[in-house]
Amino acid sequence: MRRFALFLVAGILLAAVNVPCLAQDFKPYAGSKLDEKGSRDASAAAPGKTSQVYTTSDAFDKVVAFYKGLYKEFPMRGGPKLPSGQQIQWTFFILDGGKNLSDSKYWMKIQRPYVGGADGQDIRDITVIQTVRAK
C-alpha cells in the first residue's frame, strides 16, 4: 500500500510539472550548403549561442514551405529594410517546444537576402537558414 501511495504521489508531481518538450533534430534543406564562415560570424555575434548557417539559391517561400511541415512556426514575418529600400524577408521556427523565441533554447530563422559581414555590407540574393542554440 505504501509503495502504491509513493507511485501515486510521484505521478501527481510529474503531471503537475511542466516538462519541456525535447528539441527536434534539425533537418538541413535539400541542396543547402553549410556556410562555415557565416556560422562562425553568427556565433561570435551572439555570446552564449551557437549558430549554424546554411545557404541555398532556392526561393524563400519554397524553403519556408519545407520547414512548415517539420517545425512550429513563430509568427513574426517580415524583417527590416536594407538602406537600398529592399525588404528583408524572414520567418522563424521553434525547434525545442518553447512558447516563443525568448523562451526557446533552439530555434531557426529563414531569411532572404543574406546580410553578413561585420558591417552588414555583404548582401547576397540567396536564402539563409540559420539555427541558433543556447550553449
N, C-alpha and C positions, 0 to 999 in steps of 0.2 A: 504494500500500500504506500509506504514511504517513497519507494522508487517511482511509482506512478505519479505521486504528487510532485516529485522533483522534475520529472519529464514534462508534466503539465505546466509548472512554473517556467521552466526553460522555454517551452513552446510559446507561452504567452509573452515572455520577454522578447523572443526573437520576432514575433509578429508585431510587437509594439515599436521595434526599432526600424527606422527607415534604412534598409540595406541598399546601398547604391548599386546600380547595375554595373556589371563588368564591362570594361571597354571592349569595343569590337575591333577586330583586326582591320587595318587599313588595306583596301584593295586598290592598287595603282590602276589608273585608267589605261586601257589598252593602247599601246603606242606612245605613251608618255615617257619622258626621259628624266631621270634624276639629275637635277642641276646641283652639283656638289658645292660650287662657289655660292650660288644663291642660298643653299641650305646653311652654309657656314655664316654668311652675312645675316640671314634672318635670325639665326640662333644668337649671334653676337648682339643684335639689336634689341633682344628681349631677354635680359638676365633672368635666370631661373627657368627658362623654357628652351626646349629643343625643337627645331623645325626641320622638316624635310620639304624641299621644293621640287616639284615635277613640272615639266612644261610640255605642251602639245600645240600643234598648229590647228587642231580641231576647233570648231566654233564653241563659244562659251555655252550656248544653250544646249548643245549636244553633250558636253561634259556634265553640266548640271543635271540633265535628264538621267544620265547614267547613275550619278550618285543619289538622286532622289529615290531610286529603288533600293538603296542599300542603307542609308542613314537618315536620322531625324534632321530635317532642315530647321534652322533657326531663322525666323523671318526678319531679315534685315537686308533687303535688296537695295541695290543701287549705291554706288560709292560716290566719292567726291569727284570734282572735275580737275583735269590737268590744267596748267597755265594756258595751254592751247585752246581750252574750252571743251576738249574731248571728255566725255563721261566715262568714268571707270565703272565697269560692271563688276559686282561681286555678290556671292552667295555663301552662306556659312552652314556647316553641318556639325552636329554634336556627335562624337563617337563614343562617349562614355556614359550616356544616360543622364548627364547633367540637365538641369532645367533651363539654363541659359549659359551664355558664354563665360560670364564671370564665375559661375559655379563649376564649370567644366574644367577638367584637367587634361582633356584630349579632344581637340576639335580640328576642323579644317575649313579653309577658305578657298573658293574658286574665284579667280579674278582675270579680267581682260581689260586693258592690255597689261603686260608685265611692266612694273615700275621698280627699278632696283638701283643699286649703287648708293654710296654714302650720301650723295647729293640728290638722289632721285632723278638723275638725268638719263639713266639707262632705261629708255622706254622702247618696248618691242611689242609688235602686234601679234602676240601669242597668248594662249590661255595658260594660266598658272594654277597649279593645285598645290596648296601649302598645308601641311599638317603641323599642328602645334601641340606639344605635350609638356606639361609641367614636370620639372625634374623631381 
